[in-house]
């Protein structure tokens, strides 16, 4: 359908829109984007190096769209340019996507972002840019229409676009965008916001689109961090202290220096106990002519370590501390109604405890970075989820002005929250500054498993009061955990709970008498964001406990949930993903997955089905899982049905991929993954004792569904994970009568049937 300038009003990010400028390339192309301090020659053209593009239309009809966010496998390198291309009105096949560097602008008021915040985390990339990027495309389209109307001497209202061309029906004339590029480039950017297409006119948004660099990925041409190079770079590996907060006491590098290719060996000093992390651990750096030489030199080191203040820490002591804390009183962070009175009046009380372990991120591409530090500037090439964080890390190491630190982003071989922290960038900057040359720092798998910002671990104590009619009249969740905000700068002690318990999460505002309480476990284990942070833990706990209540009171688990979720309505939600939460959207998903898996059908002994749902970062997800538990406790996962409501699905193919990936990650984590501590050290080291999901463990019957809602997208990156584990645990109970309250599942079933 032809695309016309619509008069429909939309709300945009006015701050970013005010920066839009247009210009002409040296070859006569059209650029629309933001002002830059410096750009490469092929971008600068006749504009004198002042424009960093969002849209470039070249004289040969090629359309280049700049991508500002990191691509970590979540598909935004495809979905976000789709927003621009839709409103620009071009054929998607004509678009080439180019990764943009960090856009940092120094102003009189401090630093600002030329393209808005650049980062990948919290499932925000599409939602935060939904309005702005469409407006960029619509602005370019408006300018091309204006250029054509001036060329023909007709009113702009008489012109419209079809993919890649402007058409004047009254004249029977048409001009390609490339023919209009030079004229459009000298027009002023319109002050008024151009209207956007109606959803019914979308040709690209909402239609499945393949990943833009799929061919490069499968043929090995895609550029990941591990592929980055700089002229004259050295290579490095670090032997890090295995003890939590330990230090280098002494080291013997004589044999290491004998390894062919080793150039230098020196200590790296990590943070003191309790200080915010810049890097994770103290260690000894080996610099060499190749990564292999650096690793062999590291292997030849002899290092004595101080054991630090956590030498006696262990997993057993961690759980004992949790039990001791839960015997007392913690920090009450939400207290609705009169919980104590309601609990006392309950005709029945149901209670249970659940344990969530530390887990490692395990990205398939271990941490790496290339950094060149010079006297007055630095250059970073990194697979990072937070390029601004990489910029800050190098500034902290070198004391260079942030505007003098250039950060390039590569495709990231897995993030999952690990690369929100740029400790590996800081390490590389320390080494480059020390040796006076560019350096490529490479972590091994063992480095990654033993040195991480692990998912927080905790013990959840749940209690519910039930009245004579089976209604939940009192609810409490008491959590003792080692929180994510550990050693986080500028987080007050009374706010540490905020990363562990989202106080507006279901069943808040649904159950009248509700109390949420937090206890801090003291631990030296580094913690950080891991896939939907607290949602992965809380969904398992809440959705498992709902099933326990249903079975204890003789209710159907699905009916219990539907009664609680209630009618279509919006509740206030103050945490990330708000400002509202509509529990009815979970009902809709649950009923869909339940029907798809034949939830109510009779099943033979040993077979069972479980369901669960959760609201995460603005999106809604649900799972139904069918399992068989053999007489010896062997577990067979027969079928998985997953469904998501992410509003409008910008790229349905990408949404399905994210739902599949999140589900499999949730399954892998629920079945096997756990980081344990012994004598102040992480006990796991590689995939032999940190066993990721194998292909044979994935059921052949695995389906994903998208249930659209409204005309705006919500987050999607993490929606596929939280509800899988509780659905699996609930299915196991229904098949075997064994209740899983501790993750990972591992051999719990075989022990129960022994």
C-alpha positions in Angstrom: 0.0 0.0 0.0 1.3 3.5 -0.8 2.5 5.4 2.3 1.3 8.9 2.8 2.2 11.5 5.5 -0.4 10.8 8.2 -1.8 13.5 10.5 -2.1 11.1 13.4 -0.5 12.6 16.5 2.3 10.7 18.3 4.5 11.5 21.3 8.3 11.5 20.7 11.5 12.1 22.6 11.8 15.8 21.9 15.3 16.0 23.3 16.8 13.7 20.7 14.6 15.1 17.9 16.0 18.5 18.4 19.4 17.3 17.4 18.4 15.9 14.0 20.3 17.4 11.1 20.6 16.6 7.4 23.4 16.8 5.0 24.9 15.9 1.6 27.7 13.3 1.2 30.6 13.8 -1.1 29.0 11.4 -3.6 25.7 13.2 -3.6 23.9 11.1 -1.1 21.4 12.1 1.6 22.2 11.8 5.4 19.8 12.3 8.3 21.2 11.9 11.8 22.8 13.6 14.7 25.8 15.9 14.9 29.1 14.2 15.7 32.5 15.4 16.9 34.3 13.1 14.5 33.4 10.6 11.9 35.2 8.4 9.4 35.8 9.8 5.9 33.2 7.7 4.2 30.5 9.1 6.5 31.7 12.7 6.6 31.5 13.6 2.9 30.7 17.2 2.1 29.2 17.8 5.6 32.6 18.4 7.0 32.4 15.5 9.5 29.4 16.9 11.4 26.8 14.2 10.9 26.6 10.7 12.4 23.9 9.0 10.3 20.7 7.2 11.2 19.7 7.2 7.5 21.9 7.4 4.4 20.5 7.2 0.9 23.2 6.7 -1.6 23.1 7.7 -5.3 23.2 4.0 -6.3 19.8 3.4 -4.5 21.4 1.7 -1.5 19.9 2.6 1.9 22.1 2.5 5.0 20.6 2.6 8.4 22.7 3.1 11.5 22.3 0.8 14.5 23.1 2.5 17.8 22.5 -0.4 20.3 24.7 -3.4 21.0 23.7 -6.6 19.3 24.0 -9.5 21.8 21.9 -12.0 20.0 18.6 -10.5 20.9 17.9 -9.4 17.3 17.9 -5.6 17.7 20.3 -5.1 14.8 17.3 -6.3 12.7 14.3 -5.1 14.6 15.4 -1.5 15.3 16.4 -0.6 11.8 13.0 -2.1 10.7 11.4 0.8 12.6 13.3 3.3 10.5 12.8 1.4 7.2 9.0 1.1 7.8 8.5 4.9 8.1 11.1 5.7 5.4 9.1 3.5 3.1 11.8 1.4 1.4 12.1 -2.3 0.6 13.7 -4.1 3.5 15.8 -6.0 1.0 17.4 -2.7 0.0 18.6 -1.9 3.5 22.1 -2.4 4.9 22.6 -2.0 8.6 25.8 -0.5 10.0 26.8 -0.7 13.7 27.4 2.8 15.1 30.0 3.6 17.8 29.3 5.1 21.2 27.9 8.6 20.7 29.2 10.7 23.5 28.7 14.5 23.5 30.3 16.8 26.0 28.0 19.8 26.9 28.1 22.7 29.3 25.9 20.6 31.6 28.0 17.4 31.4 27.9 14.4 29.1 24.9 13.6 26.8 24.2 10.8 24.4 23.8 11.7 20.7 21.6 8.8 20.0 19.9 8.4 23.4 21.1 5.8 25.8 23.1 3.0 24.1 23.0 -0.3 25.9 21.4 -3.8 25.9 19.8 -4.8 29.1 16.4 -5.0 30.8 14.6 -5.7 27.5 14.4 -2.0 26.7 16.1 -1.4 23.3 12.9 -1.5 21.1 10.5 0.0 23.7 12.8 3.0 24.4 13.3 3.7 20.7 9.9 2.7 19.3 8.7 6.3 18.8 12.0 8.0 18.0 13.4 5.7 15.3 10.1 5.6 13.5 10.1 9.4 13.5 13.6 9.4 12.1 12.4 7.4 9.1 9.2 9.5 8.8 11.3 12.7 8.8 13.5 11.4 6.0 10.4 10.4 4.0 8.9 13.9 4.6 12.0 15.6 3.3 12.1 13.4 0.2 8.5 14.2 -0.5 9.2 17.9 -0.1 12.2 17.6 -2.5 10.0 15.9 -5.1 7.2 18.5 -4.7 9.7 21.3 -5.3 11.2 19.6 -8.3 7.7 19.1 -9.9 6.4 22.4 -8.6 3.4 20.8 -7.0 2.0 20.8 -3.4 3.6 18.2 -1.1 0.1 17.0 -0.3 -0.2 15.8 -3.9 2.7 13.4 -3.4 3.1 10.1 -1.7 5.7 7.4 -1.4 5.9 3.9 -2.6 8.8 1.7 -1.6 11.9 3.7 -2.6 10.1 6.3 -4.8 8.0 9.5 -4.5 5.0 9.5 -6.7 2.8 12.4 -8.0 -0.4 10.8 -9.3 -1.7 14.0 -10.9 1.4 14.3 -13.0 1.8 10.6 -13.5 5.4 11.1 -12.4 7.8 9.2 -10.0 11.3 9.8 -8.8 13.5 7.4 -6.9 14.9 8.4 -3.5 18.4 8.4 -5.0 17.3 10.9 -7.6 16.0 13.1 -4.8 18.9 12.6 -2.4 20.9 15.7 -3.3 17.9 18.0 -3.2 16.6 16.6 0.1 20.0 16.9 1.7 19.9 20.7 1.5 16.4 21.1 2.9 16.0 22.1 6.6 14.8 19.4 8.9 11.1 20.1 9.5 10.4 21.6 12.9 7.0 19.8 13.2 6.9 16.1 13.9 5.8 14.2 10.8 2.9 11.9 11.2 3.5 8.2 11.3 1.9 5.3 9.3 -1.2 3.6 10.7 -0.5 0.1 11.9 -2.7 -1.2 9.0 -0.2 0.3 6.5 2.8 -1.5 7.9 4.8 -3.6 5.4 7.9 -4.3 7.5 6.9 -4.0 11.2 5.0 -7.0 12.3 6.3 -9.2 9.4 8.9 -11.9 10.0 12.4 -10.7 8.9 15.6 -12.7 8.9 18.6 -11.6 10.9 20.3 -9.0 8.8 23.8 -10.5 9.2 22.7 -14.2 9.3 24.9 -15.1 6.3 27.9 -13.4 7.9 27.4 -15.4 11.1 27.0 -18.8 9.5 30.0 -18.2 7.2 32.3 -17.0 9.9 32.4 -13.4 8.6 30.6 -11.7 11.4 32.8 -9.6 13.6 32.7 -10.6 17.3 34.9 -9.1 20.0 37.2 -12.1 19.7 37.9 -11.1 16.1 38.9 -7.5 16.8 42.4 -6.3 15.9 44.5 -3.2 16.1 47.8 -2.4 14.4 50.7 -3.3 16.6 48.6 -5.0 19.3 50.0 -7.3 21.9 48.1 -10.2 23.5 47.4 -10.9 27.2 46.0 -13.3 29.7 45.6 -12.8 33.5 46.0 -15.4 36.2 43.4 -14.1 38.7 43.3 -14.9 42.4 41.0 -17.9 43.0 40.1 -16.7 46.5 37.3 -14.2 47.0 39.0 -10.8 47.6 42.4 -12.5 47.9 45.6 -10.8 46.7 48.9 -11.6 45.1 51.4 -12.3 47.9 54.3 -13.2 45.7 54.9 -14.7 42.2 57.8 -16.4 40.3 57.7 -15.5 36.6 61.0 -17.0 35.6 59.6 -20.0 33.7 56.8 -17.9 32.2 59.3 -15.5 30.7 61.1 -18.5 29.1 58.0 -19.3 27.0 58.6 -18.3 23.4 56.6 -15.1 22.6 56.2 -13.9 26.2 57.1 -10.2 26.4 56.3 -9.1 29.9 54.8 -10.2 33.3 53.4 -7.9 36.0 50.8 -7.8 38.8 47.3 -6.4 38.5 45.9 -5.0 41.7 42.2 -5.6 42.3 39.8 -3.8 44.6 40.0 -4.0 48.4 37.3 -5.9 50.2 34.1 -4.0 50.3 35.1 -1.5 47.6 33.0 -1.1 44.4 34.4 -3.3 41.6 36.4 -1.8 38.8 37.9 -5.2 38.0 36.9 -8.4 39.7 40.2 -9.8 41.1 43.9 -9.2 41.7 46.2 -11.2 39.5 49.3 -11.4 37.3 49.2 -10.4 33.7 51.2 -12.1 31.0 51.8 -10.1 27.8 52.9 -11.9 24.7 53.1 -12.0 20.9 50.0 -14.2 20.7 47.1 -15.4 22.8 48.6 -18.9 22.8 51.9 -17.7 24.1 50.1 -15.6 26.8 48.1 -18.6 28.0 51.2 -20.9 28.0 53.1 -18.2 29.9 50.3 -17.9 32.4 50.4 -21.7 32.9 54.1 -21.5 33.8 53.6 -18.9 36.5 54.0 -19.8 40.2 51.8 -17.5 42.4 51.3 -17.4 46.1 47.9 -15.9 47.1 46.6 -14.4 50.3 43.3 -16.1 51.0 41.5 -12.9 51.9 38.6 -12.3 54.3 36.3 -15.0 52.9 38.5 -18.1 53.1 36.1 -20.0 55.2 33.0 -19.3 53.1 31.1 -22.3 51.7 27.8 -23.1 50.2 26.8 -25.1 53.4 27.6 -22.1 55.6 25.6 -19.8 53.2 22.4 -21.8 53.6 22.9 -22.1 57.4 23.2 -18.3 57.6 20.0 -18.0 55.6 18.1 -20.2 58.0 19.4 -18.3 61.0 18.3 -15.0 59.4 14.8 -16.2 58.6 14.4 -17.2 62.3 14.5 -13.4 63.1 13.0 -10.2 61.7 14.1 -8.6 58.5 13.5 -5.4 56.6 9.8 -5.2 55.8 9.6 -3.6 52.3 5.9 -3.9 51.6 3.1 -4.3 54.2 -0.5 -4.2 52.9 -3.6 -4.5 55.0 -3.2 -6.4 58.3 -1.2 -9.5 57.5 -0.9 -10.8 61.1 -4.6 -10.5 61.8 -5.5 -12.2 58.5 -3.1 -15.0 59.1 -4.5 -15.6 62.6 -8.0 -15.8 61.2 -7.1 -18.2 58.5 -8.6 -21.7 58.6 -5.5 -23.1 57.0 -1.9 -22.1 56.6 0.3 -23.3 53.8 4.1 -22.7 53.9 7.2 -23.7 52.1 10.9 -22.8 51.6 12.6 -22.5 48.3 16.4 -22.3 47.5 17.9 -20.5 44.4 21.6 -21.0 43.8 24.3 -18.8 42.4 24.7 -19.3 38.6 27.3 -18.3 36.0 26.4 -16.4 32.8 28.4 -18.8 30.6 28.3 -16.7 27.4 29.7 -18.8 24.5 32.2 -16.0 23.8 34.3 -15.6 26.9 35.2 -12.0 27.9 37.7 -10.2 25.7 38.6 -6.7 24.7 41.0 -4.7 22.6 42.2 -1.4 24.1 44.8 1.1 23.0 45.7 3.7 25.6 47.8 6.7 24.4 48.8 9.9 26.3 45.8 11.9 25.3 43.2 9.3 24.0 42.1 5.7 24.0 40.4 3.4 21.6 38.2 0.5 22.7 36.8 -2.4 20.6 34.6 -4.5 22.9 31.7 -7.0 22.9 29.8 -5.0 25.6 26.2 -4.5 26.6 27.1 -1.1 28.0 29.4 0.9 25.7 29.0 4.0 28.0 30.2 1.7 30.9 33.2 0.7 28.9 34.0 4.4 28.4 33.7 5.1 32.1 35.8 2.1 33.0 38.7 3.3 30.7 38.3 6.8 32.1 38.6 5.5 35.6 41.8 3.6 34.8 43.5 6.3 32.7 42.0 9.5 34.0 41.5 10.6 30.3 38.6 12.8 29.4 35.6 10.6 28.5 35.2 12.5 25.2 38.7 11.3 24.2 37.8 7.6 24.7 36.4 6.1 21.5 34.3 2.9 21.9 33.4 0.6 19.1 30.9 -2.2 19.6 31.2 -5.6 18.0 28.5 -8.3 17.8 28.4 -10.0 21.2 28.7 -13.8 21.6 26.2 -13.9 24.5 25.6 -11.3 27.2 22.8 -12.4 29.6 23.7 -9.4 31.8 27.4 -10.4 32.2 28.6 -7.7 29.8 26.7 -4.9 31.5 29.8 -4.9 33.7 33.0 -3.8 31.9 35.7 -5.2 34.3 37.4 -6.9 31.4 37.6 -3.6 29.6 39.2 -2.0 32.6 41.7 -4.8 32.8 42.7 -4.4 29.2 43.1 -0.6 29.7 45.4 -1.2 32.7 47.6 -3.5 30.6 47.7 -1.2 27.6 48.6 1.8 29.7 51.3 -0.2 31.4 53.0 -1.5 28.2 52.3 1.6 26.0 50.8 -0.4 23.2 47.4 -1.8 22.1 46.5 -5.0 23.8 44.0 -7.8 23.2 42.9 -9.4 26.5 41.4 -12.9 26.2 39.6 -14.8 29.0 39.4 -18.6 29.0 36.4 -20.6 29.8 37.9 -21.4 33.2 38.4 -17.6 33.8 34.7 -17.0 32.9 33.3 -19.7 35.2 35.5 -18.9 38.2 35.3 -15.1 37.9 31.9 -13.7 37.3 29.2 -11.4 38.7 27.0 -14.4 39.5 23.2 -14.5 39.8 22.3 -13.8 43.4 21.4 -16.8 45.6 18.7 -16.9 48.3 16.3 -18.7 50.4 12.6 -17.8 50.1 10.2 -18.5 52.9 6.6 -18.4 51.7 3.4 -18.5 53.9 -0.2 -18.1 53.0 -3.4 -18.0 55.0 -6.5 -19.6 53.4 -10.1 -19.0 54.5 -12.9 -21.7 54.6 -13.8 -21.0 51.0 -10.2 -21.6 49.7 -9.5 -17.9 49.2 -6.0 -16.6 50.0 -6.5 -13.9 52.6 -2.8 -13.5 53.8 0.4 -13.8 51.9 4.1 -13.3 52.8 7.4 -13.7 51.0 10.5 -13.6 53.2 13.7 -13.6 51.4 17.2 -14.1 52.7 19.7 -13.5 49.9 23.0 -12.2 48.8 21.9 -9.2 46.8 22.9 -8.0 43.4 23.7 -4.5 44.7 26.6 -5.8 46.7 29.4 -3.3 46.6 27.4 -1.2 44.2 28.4 2.5 44.5 25.6 4.9 45.5 23.1 2.3 46.7 22.1 2.9 50.3 21.8 -0.1 52.7 18.1 0.4 53.0 17.7 0.1 49.2 19.7 -3.1 48.7 16.4 -5.1 48.6 15.2 -3.4 45.5 17.1 -5.7 43.1 15.9 -8.8 45.0 12.2 -8.2 45.6 10.0 -6.2 43.2 7.4 -5.0 45.6 4.7 -4.4 43.0 5.0 -7.9 41.5 2.0 -10.3 41.6 0.3 -11.0 44.0 0.8 -7.4 45.3 -2.5 -5.4 44.9 -4.3 -8.7 44.3 -4.1 -10.2 47.9 -5.3 -7.6 50.4 -3.1 -8.6 53.3 0.4 -9.0 52.0 3.9 -8.6 53.5 7.3 -8.8 51.9 10.4 -9.0 54.0 14.2 -9.1 53.1 17.3 -10.3 54.9 20.8 -9.7 53.7 23.1 -12.7 53.6 26.8 -11.8 54.1 28.9 -13.3 51.3 32.0 -12.4 49.4 30.7 -13.8 46.1 30.5 -11.1 43.4 26.9 -10.7 42.1 25.3 -9.0 39.2 22.5 -9.1 36.6 21.6 -12.5 35.2 18.7 -12.8 32.8 15.7 -10.9 34.1 17.5 -10.6 37.5 15.1 -11.2 40.4 12.2 -12.3 38.1 13.9 -15.7 37.4 14.0 -16.4 41.2 10.6 -14.9 42.2 8.7 -16.5 39.3 9.9 -19.9 40.4 9.0 -19.3 44.0 5.6 -17.6 43.5 4.3 -19.9 40.7 5.5 -23.0 42.5 3.9 -21.9 45.8 0.6 -21.2 44.0 0.5 -24.8 42.9 1.3 -25.9 46.5 -1.7 -23.9 47.7 -3.9 -25.3 45.0 -3.1 -28.9 45.9 -3.3 -28.3 49.6 -6.8 -26.8 49.3 -8.1 -29.1 46.6 -8.3 -26.5 43.9 -7.3 -26.6 40.3 -4.0 -24.7 39.8 -5.2 -23.0 36.6 -8.5 -22.0 38.1 -6.7 -20.6 41.2 -4.6 -18.4 39.0 -7.4 -17.2 36.8 -9.4 -16.2 39.9 -6.5 -14.2 41.2 -5.5 -12.6 37.9 -9.1 -11.4 37.4 -10.6 -9.1 34.8 -8.9 -6.8 32.3 -7.5 -3.9 34.4 -4.3 -2.0 35.0 -2.5 -2.0 38.3 0.2 0.5 39.2 3.7 -0.9 38.8 6.6 1.2 40.0 9.5 -1.1 39.1 11.2 -1.5 35.7 8.6 -2.5 33.1 5.9 -0.3 34.5 4.1 2.0 35.0 1.3 -0.5 34.9 0.7 -4.3 35.0 -2.4 -6.0 33.7 -2.7 -9.5 35.3 -5.5 -10.3 32.8 -2.9 -10.6 30.1 -1.3 -13.5 32.1 -4.8 -15.2 32.2 -5.0 -15.0 28.5 -1.6 -16.6 28.0 -2.2 -19.3 30.6 -5.5 -20.3 29.0 -3.8 -20.5 25.6 -0.9 -22.7 26.7 -3.2 -24.9 28.8 -5.5 -25.5 25.8 -2.5 -26.1 23.6 -1.1 -28.8 25.9 -4.5 -30.4 26.7 -4.1 -29.4 30.3 -7.3 -31.0 31.6 -6.8 -34.4 29.8 -6.3 -37.5 31.8 -2.8 -38.8 31.8 -1.4 -42.2 32.8 0.6 -42.7 36.0 4.1 -41.1 35.8 3.0 -38.4 33.4 2.1 -34.8 34.4 1.6 -31.3 33.1 2.5 -28.0 34.8 1.8 -24.4 34.1 3.2 -21.0 35.1 3.2 -17.4 34.0 5.0 -14.2 34.9 5.2 -10.5 34.1 8.7 -9.4 33.3 10.0 -6.0 32.2 6.7 -4.9 30.7 6.1 -8.2 28.9 4.1 -11.3 29.7 5.1 -14.9 29.4 3.6 -18.4 30.2 4.7 -22.0 29.9 3.0 -25.4 30.0 5.3 -28.4 30.3 4.5 -32.1 30.1 6.9 -34.7 31.6 7.3 -38.3 32.4 9.0 -39.5 35.6 10.1 -43.1 35.4 9.9 -45.5 38.3 13.7 -45.0 38.9 13.3 -41.2 39.0 14.5 -40.6 35.4 13.0 -37.4 34.0 11.8 -37.1 30.4 10.5 -33.8 29.2 7.9 -34.7 26.6 6.5 -31.3 25.5 6.9 -27.6 26.1 4.4 -24.9 25.0 5.6 -21.3 25.5 3.6 -18.1 24.8 4.4 -14.5 25.0 2.5 -11.2 24.9 5.0 -8.5 24.0 2.4 -6.0 22.7 3.1 -5.6 19.0 5.8 -8.0 17.8 8.1 -5.8 15.7 9.8 -8.9 14.2 7.8 -12.0 14.9 10.7 -14.2 13.7 13.0 -12.6 16.2 10.3 -12.9 19.0 9.9 -16.6 18.4 13.7 -17.0 18.5 13.9 -15.1 21.8 11.1 -17.1 23.3 12.8 -20.3 22.2 16.2 -19.2 23.5 14.9 -18.0 26.8 12.9 -21.2 27.3 16.0 -23.4 26.7 18.1 -21.2 28.9 15.5 -21.6 31.6 15.4 -25.3 31.1 19.2 -25.6 31.2 19.4 -23.6 34.4 16.6 -25.4 36.2 18.0 -28.8 35.4 21.7 -28.5 36.2 23.2 -25.1 36.8 24.7 -24.1 40.2 27.8 -22.3 41.4 29.0 -23.6 44.8 31.7 -22.2 47.1 34.2 -24.1 49.1 37.0 -22.6 51.3 36.4 -19.2 49.7 36.7 -20.4 46.1 34.3 -21.1 43.3 34.3 -24.9 42.9 33.2 -25.1 39.2 35.6 -24.5 36.4 34.3 -25.5 33.0 31.4 -27.3 31.3 32.3 -30.7 32.6 31.1 -29.6 36.1 28.9 -26.7 35.0 26.8 -28.7 32.6 24.8 -26.7 30.1 21.8 -28.3 28.3 22.5 -30.8 25.6 20.5 -31.1 22.4 19.2 -34.5 23.4 17.6 -33.0 26.5 15.3 -30.8 24.4 11.9 -32.3 23.6 11.0 -32.6 20.0 7.5 -31.3 20.8 8.4 -27.6 21.5 6.2 -24.8 20.3 6.1 -21.1 20.7 3.2 -18.7 20.3 2.8 -14.9 20.1 -0.4 -13.3 21.4 -0.3 -9.7 20.2 -1.8 -6.9 22.4 -2.3 -3.3 21.5 -0.2 -1.3 19.0 3.0 -0.7 20.9 5.8 -3.2 21.8 6.8 -4.2 25.3 10.1 -5.8 26.4 10.9 -9.2 24.9 14.5 -10.2 25.7 13.8 -12.0 29.0 10.1 -13.0 28.8 10.8 -16.5 27.7 12.7 -17.6 30.8 11.1 -16.9 34.2 8.0 -19.1 34.0 9.7 -22.2 32.6 11.3 -23.5 35.8 8.0 -23.4 37.9 6.0 -24.9 35.1 8.6 -27.8 34.9 8.6 -28.2 38.7 4.8 -28.2 38.8 4.7 -30.9 36.0 7.2 -33.0 38.0 5.0 -32.9 41.0 1.9 -33.8 39.1 3.7 -36.8 37.5 5.5 -38.1 40.6 4.3 -36.4 43.8 7.8 -35.0 44.4 7.9 -31.3 45.0 11.0 -29.5 43.8 11.8 -26.6 46.1 15.5 -26.4 45.5 17.2 -25.5 42.2 18.8 -27.0 40.2 16.8 -30.2 40.0 19.8 -32.4 39.2 19.4 -35.9 40.8 16.6 -35.0 43.3 14.1 -37.3 41.6 16.5 -40.2 41.6 17.2 -39.7 45.2 13.5 -39.6 46.0 12.9 -42.8 44.2 16.0 -44.6 45.5 
